[in-house]
């Protein structure tokens, strides 16, 4: 243990100095500002790309990658490895995991990257509510587009709405890149995608 810190701790325990005095100042460098920063931004729905308020051709890419992660998680039923399944109208359905298992929880989760309208359309068209629980057809869908490697071009933008065109390559560079149009709106000061996840991704 550092000598200054030990002396300061001893003086504090004996009541010779107050906790705010210079004797304890030596302990300040031990605080890791990175840890504090991480804790400060770890509130659900407020982390990383979900807090973009200055939309540019560079900042839109992390936002779309974040939105894709939300889509993949919800589209795969959440974190349930062996989901509870049932038959409905000739198809096998699975219940979503409990963290996104109700309509409100699912909506709140999707709204971390999408507008309320986009989230509502997605939930209404891709899920089934049964006995207060959300379920979906038991199949995994998706595409092989590498959004993290996309390049963006701004088509239009004002204070509350924007349109970007993304040129997105396929994973592994196989096949021609695809052009994806992304519509966005500003919600409570932060940009959100205004297209249903299943339509966009």
Secondary structure, DSSP 8 states (H G I E B T S, - for coil): --HHHHHHHHHHHTTSS-TTSGGGGGGGGGS-HHHHHHHHT-STT-SGGGG--S--TTHHHHHHHHHHHHHHHHHTTTT-SS--EEEETTEEEEE--GGG-SHHHHHHHHTTTB-HHHHHHHHHHH-EEETTEEEEES------B-GGG-EEEEEEE-SSEEEEEEEE-BGGG-S--EEEEEEEEEETTEEEE-S-HHHH-
